Amino acid sequence: MTEQSTIDSASKGETEPQTSDTETEFTAMVNEMVADQAPQVFAVVLERDDQSDATVAAWGMSFDDQAYMVKANGNSKYFLADAENALAYIHRTDNATPQLVWVNPTADASED
């Protein structure tokens, strides 16, 4: 086996590609746009009434004018007018109640 030496690219006279101010500004603008338009992610959790256990029954995304939910088992998908409507499709059992839980509770979900 032959050992290979590692040569720093700078010692070869190679330089890193430079990012222009325009590219940096554009990237920042795109990142801000994506952050502003990103959907809010939520779960519908079945919480036992005695608070001894909980199960994620569904996952969803809430957009400005609609929401989308899929049951955790993947068998059912729903297009909803509002995220809170997801609770109508995950039914209460004898000992568990569905709750809407936002994945990022610090995000302002009221804008949805």
Order of alpha helices (4+ residues) and beta strands (2+ residues): alpha-beta-beta-beta-beta-beta
